[in-house]
């Protein structure tokens, strides 16, 4: 029986005992009453039972368990009553995320493919058509370059924190720990809601894609099919998720590379039906549409396309060896940004004019008929390739839906562990699956049945509204958490050599990423007040247009202010910041890093350059 042994170095002082704590994770040894005699079915049923060591919300007699220092019996509360006043126990919350019962079965190859293509979906293949119609090819290129630059810095910062602290909840837990518990609460729910609403959005996109072949088929059939596949994959646990994403990412990466090669051929006139195109669409109808406002209107849809890149950090808590696997996966983001987004969308802008009627007539951002990738291939006279591209879009829908359940369920479980969500969501079964959180996240997928012609436009608008700006808040919080961690690291006289991985962009990159996120947020507010398509005639219409663009802002503020009012939290001071709990003691880390440095010195220059970015 394989078990995963974690050595957690605990914070000295406070409510934590000195020394170290050993936590053993793995499948439970006993199979319940009857043991192995119950057979395969009995073991299958037992796998859904609560994992040994899981925290229950009450003792057997129904009374709440006693409070302790976070390392005693299960059921410790992080919201304590101190002399009649409520306060949030950050040390206990940190200990719970550090001692998660999730299994660690993800390997390096899983993380690398999740980083490269894990969330490539309708945001790139389909929604990029809307950005092209709104802003023109130059706006698309500049907006994606801006977000790509910002995201590279952001993911590097996340990688540093996730390697040092591979804890459950990742960036929402970092916000609680390094910024303010109330902001961490808001960011956790913001991120969970972001992925929860992406699930029905992607499923509806898949149902729409089927219309390309047969518009008369009932979409409910395919909503049921896609939702079932996504739920089944996630019920196989983190290993099932990793293997599925590994296969899906290979297919998507192959498709994007194939499109890039085909796009070059089409552009230079290598098809029987078309001549040389070059950059003529940048002259007629033009490179920009709707001026500067058209440019900034592209940002939120571009952020939606990049959403999910941070999942590689969330997966650190379920990775067998994050110190070795995570840095390589984090560096893969460079290739994803440069190859799959920038190069592919540059070719799309060369092959499809922004006034293409199919882009303008799109029913919504999930209408695969309006995919600029499909339009580019169809315009070249290809007959079979558009169907292949739509098949890839279907795979992407399942992949991103799969990631949506993974991201939301892990975030909800971590929130419950920290006392920031209903306790039942922290239920982890004997296979290390946050079972209740998975089922709760999947249940929202039933919203996809609303994809009928009478309500589909409104459903899409509001789902996208909730998920769009949520990503900006998440990325900004990651950058700010990294800045605060570095400040605390310096305050406690720690050396940067004590970090197993350091962000290549450093603190400067985090400030740059934070500034760009704030800029995008401000620009989105401007576009929401004065939309590209003009201001609505009625006050109700204007209010609707604003909240469709900025629904995430009141959601985040509501969560933040409610938690702040209830617990009266404040910004975490540097001297109070816990920079030990959850760190994995790598034992001979200094010696290992010295040996690795000696090996690098012997590498040729090309290999050093390659390993720097990969």
C-alpha atoms as one frame of an Amber mdcrd trajectory, in Angstrom:
protein
   0.000   0.000   0.000   1.484   3.308  -1.064   1.387   6.193   1.336   2.527
   9.725   0.872   4.477  11.079   3.833   4.613  14.803   4.339   6.925  16.580
   6.735   5.392  19.864   7.825   7.533  22.406   9.616   5.282  24.174  12.081
   5.456  27.749  13.154   7.326  28.250  16.408   5.280  30.008  19.013   1.663
  31.117  19.105  -0.772  28.284  19.150   1.600  25.859  17.437   3.779  23.444
  19.332   7.468  23.511  18.632   9.001  20.862  16.459   7.573  19.118  13.461
   4.378  17.322  12.660   4.135  14.247  10.496   0.938  13.734   8.548   0.413
  10.522   6.599  -1.858  10.685   3.568  -3.076   7.801   1.498  -5.883   5.354
   1.058  -7.184   3.980   4.307  -5.907   0.599   5.278  -9.129  -0.953   6.500
 -12.115  -1.371   4.241 -14.749  -1.184   6.923 -16.527  -4.069   8.529 -15.724
  -7.246   6.689 -12.486  -5.937   5.164 -11.550  -7.413   1.816 -14.238 -10.081
   2.134 -16.767  -7.558   0.935 -15.258  -7.746  -2.530 -14.852  -5.111  -5.213
 -18.283  -3.575  -4.743 -17.789  -3.279  -1.002 -14.457  -1.542  -1.463 -16.033
   0.772  -4.014 -18.782   1.758  -1.569 -16.284   2.185   1.260 -14.162   4.506
  -0.880 -16.889   7.142  -0.514 -16.779   7.037   3.291 -15.156   9.878   5.191
 -11.394   9.553   5.237  -9.833   8.700   8.583  -8.745  11.959  10.162 -11.409
  14.044   8.389 -12.873  16.778  10.490 -16.509  16.360  11.421 -18.642  19.245
  12.500 -19.826  17.598  15.707 -19.031  14.804  18.098 -21.008  11.566  18.100
 -23.416  12.967  20.682 -24.209  15.910  18.427 -22.393  18.521  20.495 -19.806
  20.789  18.839 -16.223  19.669  19.503 -14.112  21.679  21.908 -11.790  24.394
  20.709  -8.096  23.627  20.710  -4.871  24.877  19.153  -5.569  23.441  15.716
  -3.646  20.199  16.158  -5.947  18.335  18.482  -9.094  16.362  17.711 -11.014
  16.865  14.478 -13.589  19.615  14.247 -11.543  22.630  15.284 -13.227  25.973
  14.638 -11.240  28.850  13.217 -13.869  31.402  14.175 -13.437  31.773  17.924
 -15.210  33.804  20.550 -12.651  35.744  22.576 -14.036  37.473  25.670 -17.364
  37.984  23.954 -15.866  39.220  20.660 -15.488  37.154  17.492 -12.127  36.919
  15.838 -10.595  34.846  13.061  -7.846  32.387  14.090  -5.424  32.594  11.172
  -2.913  30.158  12.672  -5.472  27.374  12.912  -6.708  28.141   9.379  -3.138
  27.930   8.053  -2.595  24.626   9.844  -5.723  23.126   8.305  -4.780  24.019
   4.732  -1.260  22.699   5.370  -2.597  19.358   6.632  -5.122  18.672   3.910
  -6.403  15.132   3.421  -6.287  15.434  -0.376  -4.125  12.778  -2.021  -0.929
  13.750  -3.830  -0.978  11.854  -7.098  -0.236  14.487  -9.749   3.095  14.067
 -11.509   5.293  16.439 -13.465   3.817  15.504 -16.837   0.321  16.270 -15.560
   1.313  19.715 -14.307   3.185  20.563 -17.505   0.224  19.769 -19.737  -2.188
  21.551 -17.360   0.061  24.626 -17.596   0.407  24.449 -21.384  -3.122  23.635
 -22.453  -5.263  22.893 -19.421  -7.675  25.794 -19.893  -7.490  26.421 -23.636
 -11.154  26.369 -24.565 -13.955  28.557 -25.834 -12.141  31.650 -24.553  -9.528
  31.185 -27.266 -11.333  29.197 -29.957 -14.727  30.935 -29.898 -14.864  34.068
 -27.703 -11.889  35.565 -29.540 -14.344  36.183 -32.387 -16.239  38.697 -30.271
 -13.009  40.510 -29.345 -12.019  40.644 -32.999 -15.376  42.180 -33.975 -15.265
  44.728 -31.136 -11.668  45.903 -31.299 -10.109  44.743 -34.551  -6.991  42.568
 -35.027  -4.494  45.081 -33.609  -6.571  45.561 -30.454  -6.787  41.795 -30.003
  -3.038  41.403 -30.404  -2.182  44.274 -28.034  -4.724  43.218 -25.408  -3.571
  39.602 -25.374   0.068  40.722 -25.275  -0.698  42.962 -22.289  -2.536  40.258
 -20.394   0.104  37.714 -21.404   2.875  39.908 -19.953   0.887  40.480 -16.777
   0.028  36.811 -16.449   3.621  35.672 -16.875   4.607  37.811 -13.867   1.556
  36.640 -11.927   2.133  32.929 -12.463   5.810  33.281 -11.579   4.773  34.875
  -8.266   2.213  32.118  -7.705   4.818  29.467  -8.468   7.171  30.834  -5.812
   4.455  30.805  -3.141   3.016  27.427  -4.163   6.405  25.670  -4.103   7.248
  27.107  -0.670   3.700  26.568   0.662   1.969  23.747  -1.291  -1.217  24.139
   0.739  -4.860  23.492  -0.086  -6.661  26.520  -1.462  -3.450  28.078  -2.770
  -4.006  31.749  -3.669  -7.173  32.234  -1.592  -5.287  30.815   1.399  -2.343
  33.115   0.579  -4.672  36.147   0.615  -5.977  35.102   4.034  -2.464  34.591
   5.332  -0.507  37.480   3.842  -3.147  40.187   3.256  -6.367  40.099   5.278
  -8.590  37.144   6.287 -11.636  39.028   5.014 -10.002  39.580   1.639  -9.004
  35.907   1.547 -12.633  34.993   2.245 -13.782  37.231  -0.606 -11.116  35.902
  -2.982 -11.902  32.285  -2.163 -15.592  32.691  -2.897 -14.818  34.880  -5.895
 -12.629  32.148  -7.398 -15.064  29.363  -6.550 -17.968  31.269  -8.135 -15.836
  32.036 -11.178 -15.357  28.341 -11.945 -18.836  27.334 -10.814 -20.416  29.570
 -13.485 -17.825  28.582 -16.111 -19.091  24.981 -15.952 -22.569  25.638 -17.415
 -21.038  28.220 -19.748 -18.717  25.603 -21.265 -21.410  22.935 -21.417 -23.739
  25.289 -23.288 -20.821  26.074 -25.618 -20.468  22.371 -26.321 -24.184  22.045
 -27.062 -23.928  25.011 -29.428 -20.981  23.441 -31.201 -23.132  20.437 -32.105
 -25.362  22.843 -34.043 -22.569  23.181 -36.586 -23.362  19.668 -37.837 -27.089
  19.420 -37.071 -28.944  22.514 -35.858 -32.183  20.544 -35.298 -30.880  18.267
 -32.527 -32.141  18.897 -28.996 -29.323  20.570 -27.051 -30.474  18.987 -23.773
 -29.173  15.623 -25.017 -25.647  16.929 -25.281 -25.866  18.983 -22.086 -26.624
  15.703 -20.298 -23.795  13.909 -22.084 -21.137  16.560 -21.411 -22.159  17.038
 -17.774 -22.069  13.293 -17.147 -18.595  12.928 -18.659 -17.246  15.844 -16.604
 -18.668  14.548 -13.327 -17.426  10.995 -13.942 -13.895  12.230 -14.676 -13.797
  14.200 -11.419 -15.144  11.264  -9.420 -12.009   9.374 -10.443 -10.094  11.761
  -8.184  -7.144  13.999  -8.869  -5.339  11.281 -10.815  -8.328  10.928 -13.141
  -8.376  14.690 -13.589  -4.637  14.745 -14.311  -4.756  11.926 -16.855  -7.784
  13.393 -18.619  -6.174  16.836 -18.824  -2.965  15.260 -20.092  -4.845  13.711
 -23.042  -7.055  16.759 -23.658  -4.085  19.127 -23.598  -2.168  17.028 -26.130
  -5.154  17.154 -28.502  -5.605  20.922 -28.071  -1.909  21.675 -28.434  -1.749
  19.553 -31.588  -4.770  21.385 -33.001  -3.338  24.849 -32.293   0.021  23.950
 -33.846  -1.799  22.490 -36.850  -3.869  25.682 -37.203  -0.745  27.839 -37.034
   0.887  25.847 -39.834  -2.318  25.854 -41.892  -2.839  29.571 -41.241   0.615
  30.394 -42.602  -0.114  28.355 -45.730  -3.490  30.070 -46.234  -2.015  33.525
 -45.689   0.723  33.133 -48.289  -1.741  31.821 -50.871  -0.997  28.116 -50.589
  -4.585  26.991 -51.165  -6.190  26.267 -54.570  -9.069  28.709 -54.066  -7.294
  31.680 -52.493  -4.431  33.977 -53.307  -1.928  35.831 -51.182  -3.598  37.579
 -48.224  -0.710  39.041 -46.253  -1.856  41.972 -44.132  -4.604  43.322 -46.358
  -7.286  42.990 -43.673  -5.233  45.280 -41.447  -5.732  47.964 -44.136  -9.277
  47.145 -45.182 -11.368  47.211 -43.017  -8.489  48.202 -40.720  -6.395  47.229
 -37.707  -8.596  48.896 -35.079 -12.331  49.093 -34.542 -14.114  51.491 -32.165
 -10.865  53.287 -31.304  -9.355  53.171 -27.802 -12.650  52.074 -26.282 -12.710
  49.094 -28.614  -9.198  48.250 -27.473  -9.962  48.267 -23.740 -13.254  46.416
 -24.267 -11.221  43.394 -25.373  -9.513  42.968 -21.991 -12.207  41.129 -20.022
 -12.853  38.594 -22.782  -9.087  38.134 -23.095  -8.878  37.557 -19.334 -11.666
  34.974 -19.686  -9.549  33.225 -22.341  -6.495  33.111 -20.060  -8.483  32.044
 -16.974  -7.259  28.746 -15.596  -3.547  29.336 -16.005  -3.367  29.699 -12.218
  -4.792  26.165 -11.760  -1.251  24.824 -11.809  -0.708  26.573  -8.472  -3.956
  25.222  -7.029  -2.837  21.691  -7.970   0.374  22.012  -5.906  -1.363  20.618
  -2.806  -2.072  17.398  -4.735   1.317  17.056  -6.398   3.722  14.311  -5.350
   6.850  16.480  -5.613   5.989  20.177  -6.055   9.589  21.364  -5.635  10.610
  19.447  -8.739   7.429  19.473 -10.833   5.959  22.913 -10.251   8.832  25.187
 -11.415   8.981  23.418 -14.787   5.212  23.679 -15.196   5.234  27.366 -14.235
   7.836  28.114 -16.904   5.643  26.428 -19.525   3.289  29.409 -19.260   5.778
  31.358 -21.416   5.208  28.952 -24.303   1.459  28.895 -23.814   1.264  32.684
 -23.959   3.643  33.169 -26.865   2.685  30.217 -29.057  -0.931  29.333 -28.424
  -2.385  32.782 -27.910  -0.206  35.425 -29.517   0.860  33.531 -32.659  -2.538
  31.884 -33.209  -4.491  35.126 -32.753  -2.056  37.043 -34.954  -2.877  34.611
 -37.756  -6.606  34.869 -37.004  -6.344  38.660 -37.380  -4.597  38.222 -40.729
  -7.145  35.721 -42.064 -10.478  37.068 -40.773 -11.591  40.729 -41.120 -13.302
  42.202 -38.074 -16.422  43.017 -40.126 -16.929  39.371 -41.109 -20.755  38.873
 -40.972 -20.505  35.575 -39.088 -18.659  37.300 -36.236 -21.278  40.014 -35.990
 -24.258  37.634 -36.201 -23.002  35.385 -33.384 -25.796  34.516 -30.977 -23.361
  34.590 -28.047 -19.698  33.952 -27.266 -20.247  30.184 -27.333 -21.609  30.087
 -30.871 -19.002  27.896 -32.591 -20.260  29.049 -35.982 -18.647  32.397 -35.067
 -15.293  30.852 -34.149 -12.652  32.835 -36.066 -10.591  29.644 -36.276 -13.413
  27.833 -38.075 -14.165  30.878 -40.263 -10.508  31.148 -41.315 -10.435  27.501
 -42.387 -13.809  27.684 -44.168 -12.752  30.809 -46.049  -9.871  28.846 -47.542
 -12.325  26.393 -49.087 -11.579  23.468 -46.778 -14.455  21.039 -46.284 -13.309
  18.517 -43.664 -10.974  20.660 -41.546 -13.734  22.910 -40.114 -15.432  19.824
 -38.691 -12.135  18.705 -37.180 -11.678  22.141 -35.612 -15.168  21.976 -34.132
 -14.317  18.542 -32.766 -11.338  20.120 -31.027 -13.665  22.790 -29.611 -15.833
  20.001 -28.170 -12.782  18.450 -26.509 -11.856  21.879 -25.148 -15.343  22.301
 -23.705 -15.044  19.051 -21.749 -11.505  19.949 -20.697 -12.375  23.393 -19.341
 -15.540  22.016 -17.718 -13.348  19.396 -16.080 -11.012  22.126 -14.821 -14.024
  24.131 -13.605 -15.159  21.325 -11.306 -11.600  20.723 -10.116 -10.907  24.394
  -9.396 -14.211  25.165  -7.692 -14.350  21.970  -5.613 -10.794  22.361  -4.263
 -11.410  26.013  -3.434 -14.706  25.255  -1.677 -13.091  22.447   0.335 -10.221
  24.725   1.389 -12.683  27.476   2.364 -14.580  24.976   4.512 -11.327  23.851
   6.142 -10.636  27.469   7.066 -14.105  28.026   8.485 -15.103  30.238   5.548
 -17.700  27.901   3.990 -20.215  25.315   5.249 -18.347  22.546   7.061 -19.891
  19.780   4.975 -17.874  20.987   1.969 -14.654  19.873   3.718 -15.738  16.228
   3.454 -12.865  14.199   1.958 -13.439  10.515   1.236 -10.995   7.623   1.503
  -9.716   8.196  -2.024  -8.755  11.772  -1.154 -11.627  13.358  -3.096 -13.489
  16.417  -1.739 -16.676  14.554  -2.574 -19.346  16.979  -1.362 -17.565  19.947
  -2.945 -17.341  18.076  -6.259 -21.063  17.260  -6.207 -21.997  20.811  -5.196
 -19.916  22.313  -8.001 -21.263  19.841 -10.544 -24.872  20.544  -9.559 -24.574
  24.097 -10.916 -23.950  22.542 -14.317 -27.720  21.951 -14.536 -28.005  25.645
 -15.415 -26.843  24.562 -18.862 -30.368  23.259 -19.491 -31.400  26.905 -19.755
 -29.764  27.013 -23.183 -33.072  27.442 -25.011 -33.593  30.286 -27.487 -35.806
  32.313 -25.147 -33.289  32.781 -22.319 -29.889  31.824 -23.735 -28.691  35.393
 -24.381 -29.405  36.553 -20.840 -27.894  33.396 -19.320 -24.678  33.853 -21.258
 -24.400  37.545 -20.435 -24.750  37.016 -16.698 -22.559  33.911 -16.492 -19.800
  35.716 -18.344 -20.330  38.825 -16.199 -19.717  36.889 -12.984 -16.671  35.013
 -14.306 -15.002  37.771 -16.348 -13.672  40.274 -13.806 -13.301  37.552 -11.145
 -10.090  36.507 -12.823  -8.668  40.039 -12.585  -9.301  40.116  -8.817  -7.646
  36.717  -8.393  -4.527  37.668 -10.335  -4.166  41.022  -8.557  -4.426  39.274
  -5.179  -1.740  36.761  -6.172   0.673  39.576  -7.050  -0.066  41.504  -3.864
   0.281  38.361  -1.722   3.697  37.711  -3.256   4.828  41.267  -2.514   3.715
  40.906   1.100   5.404  37.506   1.443   8.711  38.947   0.260   8.327  41.822
   2.742   7.714  39.369   5.582  10.586  37.162   4.422  12.930  40.124   4.639
  11.439  41.294   7.942  12.169  37.900   9.535  15.752  37.952   8.167  15.276
  34.966   5.865  17.505  34.427   2.859  15.993  34.012  -0.607  18.165  30.906
  -0.919  15.797  29.285   1.577  13.131  29.341  -1.128  12.993  26.235  -3.298
  11.891  28.349  -6.273  12.098  32.098  -6.885   9.969  34.041  -9.337  12.051
  35.021 -12.363  10.335  38.409 -12.512  10.863  39.011  -8.783   8.950  41.616
  -6.797   9.184  44.054  -9.711   7.196  41.610 -11.823   4.541  41.355  -9.107
   4.216  45.145  -8.951   3.925  45.220 -12.746   1.294  42.486 -12.701  -0.655
  44.214  -9.939  -0.551  47.557 -11.764  -1.767  46.044 -15.033  -4.632  44.293
 -13.233  -5.724  47.567 -11.641  -5.473  49.298 -15.043  -7.686  46.642 -16.657
 -10.218  46.947 -13.835 -10.418  50.746 -14.188 -10.755  50.529 -17.969 -13.534
  47.982 -17.626 -15.422  50.340 -15.324 -15.144  53.058 -17.975 -16.447  50.767
 -20.724 -19.279  49.628 -18.453 -20.371  53.239 -17.877 -19.992  54.192 -21.553
 -20.304  50.976 -23.630 -18.846  50.503 -27.098 -22.317  49.924 -28.562 -23.681
  53.090 -27.019 -25.621  53.884 -23.850 -29.048  52.269 -23.430 -32.113  54.474
 -23.743 -33.623  53.592 -20.350 -32.159  53.763 -16.850 -32.963  50.065 -16.393
 -31.072  49.240 -19.571 -28.080  51.323 -18.468 -28.034  49.599 -15.075 -28.198
  46.186 -16.729 -25.341  47.040 -19.110 -23.181  48.197 -16.194 -23.728  45.119
 -14.035 -23.285  42.745 -16.975 -19.832  44.273 -17.407 -18.923  44.572 -13.697
 -21.017  42.041 -11.758 -17.900  40.650 -10.051 -17.209  43.964  -8.254 -20.349
  44.014  -6.051 -19.969  40.262  -5.474 -16.402  40.665  -4.151 -17.255  43.744
  -2.089 -20.277  42.033  -0.530 -18.242  39.023   0.610 -15.385  41.213   1.829
 -17.474  43.718   3.791 -19.724  41.049   5.337 -16.727  39.094   6.649 -14.990
  42.307   7.741 -18.072  43.450   9.668 -18.517  40.037  11.319 -14.924  39.393
  12.390 -13.483  42.932  12.507 -10.301  41.746  10.777  -7.421  43.987   9.703
  -4.388  43.880   7.445  -1.960  41.200   8.617   1.129  42.855  10.086   4.575
  41.701   8.994   5.519  40.671  12.524   2.366  38.553  12.821   2.672  36.918
   9.417   3.126  33.118   9.543   5.819  32.136   7.044   6.497  28.633   8.383
   3.287  26.610   8.643   2.841  24.454   5.575   6.411  24.711   4.340   7.704
  21.352   3.260  10.989  20.592   4.927  13.088  19.303   2.082  15.833  18.339
   4.516  18.909  18.695   2.334  17.479  21.539   0.257  20.682  23.592   0.449
  22.843  20.665  -0.620  20.441  19.704  -3.421  20.375  23.255  -4.782  24.180
  23.415  -4.701  24.431  20.167  -6.635  21.894  21.394  -9.176  23.855  24.629
  -9.614  27.053  22.661 -10.254  25.238  20.587 -12.881  23.958  23.752 -14.570
  27.444  25.167 -14.802  28.446  22.153 -16.906  25.568  22.657 -19.358  26.198
  24.265 -22.759  24.813  27.770 -23.280  21.803  26.603 -25.332  20.693  24.206
 -22.607  20.995  26.872 -19.915  18.871  29.227 -22.016  16.297  26.498 -22.687
  16.015  25.449 -19.048  15.684  29.097 -18.007  12.362  29.331 -19.856  11.369
  25.648 -19.585
